[in-house]
């Protein structure tokens, strides 16, 4: 039986919830307040992708649907040479795509080394929902896409083809992703080689989901796959804790299971920003001077709607949209 003090406290909380027209979720799901959705994506230019996701989130839609819709914006944008259509090709001049998606129930799907399909994120979701598998690759992923109604399309734009032909003059592959360093090294066609959109969202019901999609590092070896389609590396979602995603040189993210590491550090009580920072520091501890000229950035979101980021180098930005509006943040960094 409730004593008088507990009864008064319970009555006050119920009245307050009604007064603010919001429902407080039961204990065990942090202190998230319903109707407070938010979406984050890597790189400031992706405010356009967030806006598409926000159409769904602001209408009490599911975070999974929001992130899938959001990342399709850069996938179809020929001006974005790091994602989908118009992406810079591999060293053989072929545009190959990687993508993954994960929902609040730990369902996930991914495609990698996929060619000629405009929206790999949609194929990744079908892998999640229509197959017993998590990942499909190469020709198998293409066959699956075609069997599910997708059409082959040429993803190599004239601009990306020209960049590739310029690169062939030296064929000097350099995974450096810091524009200033690329300019100093005179690496043609790679000045904007940031790669990847990672998007994570919290919906009005308090559920998390994430998506990640990329054309990968420019002029990579044929068949190279980075972190973006790998659950736990480029993306991880745990509905009890939070979600994280990454951008940059995927090989370094894979080595430390980066996004999963961020989420596990949040599970230990760290804020999203601190969890991202500690993950970057772990990368440096393991790799030292080998990664001093590389870029990797993480963004994270917890179940309370708190978010943060950290990167190896200056220059990483991320976009956020919520009821508070639209904002682009400059990430903190180690170097």
N, C-alpha and C positions, 0 to 999 in steps of 0.2 A: 504494500500500500504506500502511496506517495505521502511523505510528510508535508507540512504546510509550506516549507521553504521550497522544496522541489516542485510542488504544485504551482506556486507563484512564478517560479522560473519558467516552467513549461508553458504556462499561460502567456507570459510576456513574450517568449520566443514565437509562439503561434500567432500572437497579435501582430508582432513586428513583421513576420513573414507576409501576413495578409495586407498590412499597411503598405509595404513596398511592392506588393503585387508580384512577389517572387517566391519560389518554393525552395526551401533549404533541403538539400539531399541528406539522407540519413547518414549517421556516423559510419565511418568505414570507407567513405568515398571523398576523403579530405573535407574541405569546406567550400567546394564548388557550389555556386549559386546558379540555378537554372536560368536559361535565356541570356547567357553571357558567352556566346561563341567567339572564337578567335581563330585566325589563320596566319601562319608564318611561311615564308619561302626564302630560299637562298637567293641572294643578289637583288639589289634595289630595283632593277629593271622589271622585276617580276611583280610589281604592283598590279600590272594588267592581269596576271594569272590569279592573284589574290582576289581581284575584283570579280572574276568569274566564279571563283569558289564562294565568295561572299553572297552571291545571288542565292545560293542554296542554303548556306548557314543562316543568313538573316531571315529565311523563311522556315526556320526550324527543321531544315533538312539534315540528312545524315552526313557526318564528316567524311565518310568513305566516298559518297557521291561528289562531295565538294572538292576533295583533292583530285579525284579523277578528272573532273571537269576543268579544274584550274590549270593543271599541268599541260592540258591539251593546247592551251594558248601558245606557249613557246614551241610545242611540238610542231605546230602548223605555221610558225612564223619564219619565213625565209631570211629575215634579217638577223635572226639569232643563230649564229654559226656554231653553237655548242649543243643544240638540242634539236633532234628530229629533222624536218624538212629544211634544207639549207645548211645542215651540219657539215663541218669540215670532215673530209673523208679520211680513210686510212691511207697507208703509203701506196696502196694499189689503186687509189681513186674511188673506192667503194665506201658509201655511207652505211655504217652499221650501228644499230641502235640497241640500247639496254634500258630496261625499266622494271620497276617492281612496285607493289602496292600491298598494304597491310591494314587490317581493320581492328576493331576493338576486341574481337574475340580470338585474336592471334591467327586468323585466316590470312593467308598471303599467297601471292603469285608473282612470277617473274618471267621475263624473256630476256635473252641475251644473244648478241651476234645476229640480230634480226635485220634483214634487208628489205627494202621496197615497201614498207608499211608505214603509213603516215603517223598513226597513233599507237605506238607500242604499249602505252599504258592501258589502253582498252584491251589489248591482247593479254596483258599480264592479269587483268581482272578476270578475264575468261578462264585463264589457266587456274586461277584461284577457285572460281565458282563451278567450272565444268569438268575438271580433271582431278584425279587423286594425287597429282604432283604439285610441287611448288615452282619448279623451274623447267622451262623448255628453251633449247638453244638452236641457233643456226637454222639448217634446213627443216628440222622438225618443228621449230617455232613458226617458220613460214608456212609449212603445210597446215598446221593447226589454224593459223590466221585465215588462210584461204578457204579452209573447210568451214569456217564460221562467218563467211561473207565478206571478208576484207578483200580489197583489190590491190594489185601491184601498182606502185607509182614510182616514178623516177624522183629520188630525193636530192640528187646532186644539182644544185643551181649553178648558173653560169659564174656567179661570184665565187662560190666555193671551189668550182673546178679551176678557175683562174688562180686562186690561192694555192691549190694543190700543184698546179703546173709551175708556179713560181718557186714552190718549195723543192720541186724536183731538180732545180738547177744546182742545189747544194745537197739535197737529201739528208740534211743534218737534223736528226730527230732530237728534240730537247723538251723534256717534260716540264721545264720551268713554266710556271703560270703567273709570274709577276710581270705585268706589262713593262715596267721600267727596265727590268733585267733582260727581258726579251729584246727591247729596243737596243740596249747596249751590245747584245750579242748578235744583232742584226739577223734575227730569225724571221724570214718572211712568212706571212700568213698566220702567225701564231700570236699576234699581239692581243687578241681577244680570246685566248684559249682557256677561259675559266672553267668551262664545262659544267653541265648538270643544273637542273632545277630539282631541289628537294623541297617538298611541301608537307607541313604537318598542321593538323587542325583539331580543334575541340568544338563539339557541337552543342546545341542548346540542351541536349539530354545529358551532357557530361561525358560523352564518349569521344575517344581519340581515333584518328586514322592518319595514314601518311602515304605519300607517293614520291617516287624518284624516277627521273627519266633523263636520258642523255644520248648524245652521239659520241661521247667519249673523247679522249685526248686526240687532238689533230695529228694525222700522219702516223698513227700508231701502227704496230705490226699487225698484219692480217690475222684476225682471230682474237686479238687482245680484248679482254673483258676487265673492267675496273670494278669498283665497289658498288656502283649505283644499283645493279640488279640483285645484289647479295643481301638477303635479310640478315640483319645484325651488323653489317658493315656500313652500307650506304643509307640504311633506314632500319629503324626498330620502333615498335609500338608496344607498350604494355599498359593496358587500361587501368591498372592499379597504381601506376607510378607516373608515366609520362611518355613522350615520344621524342625522337631525335633523328636528324638526317645530316648529311654531309655534302661537301663539294670540294673539288680540288683533285690532287693526284691520288687516285683510288688505291694504288698499290700500298700506299702508306696507311690508308684507312683500314684496308683489309688486314694488315699485319697485327692490328690491335683490336679488331672487331669493334671499330670506333663507335658507331651509334649505339650498339648494345652496351658498350662501356659507359657511355654517357647516361643511359637510362639506369644502369645498375648503381652508378654513383648518386643519382637522384633518389634511388630507393634507400640509400644509406642516409638520406636527409639533406644532401647538398642542394643548393639552388640550381636552376638550369644553367646560369652563367658559370658558376663554380664547377659544376660537373663537366661542362665543355672545356673549361680551362685545364682542369686536372687531366682530362683525356689528351689534350694537346701536349701537356707536359710529359705524359707517359710516352707519347710518340717521340718526343725529343730525347728522353732518357734512353730509349731503345735504339734510336737511329743516329743521334748526335749530329755531326756536321754534314752527314749525307743528305739531310733534308733542309739545310739552311736556306737554300734558294727555291724551295718548293712552297706551294700554298695548299693548305687544307683548312677548311672552316667548318664548324659545327653550329647548328641551331638546335634548341631544345625547348620543350613546352611541357609543363607538368599538369596534373589533374586540377590544380587550382586556377589554371589560366596564367600562371607566371611563366615568363619566357626569358631566354638569354642566348648568348653565343660567345664563341671565342675562336680565334684563328692563329695560324702560324705567323702570317705576314699582315702588315697593314694593307688596307684596300678592300677587304671583304665587307660587303654590305648585305643586309637582309631586310625584307619588307614584311610589315605587319598590318593586318586590318582587323578591326573589332568595332564595337559600338562607339568606341572612343574616336574612331576615324582611321585614317591611313597614315602610316609613317614609315620612313626608311631610316634604318639605324646603321651607323658605322660600327662594325664589330671591334671589340678590343682584341689585341693580338700580343704574342710573345715578342716578336721582332719588330 
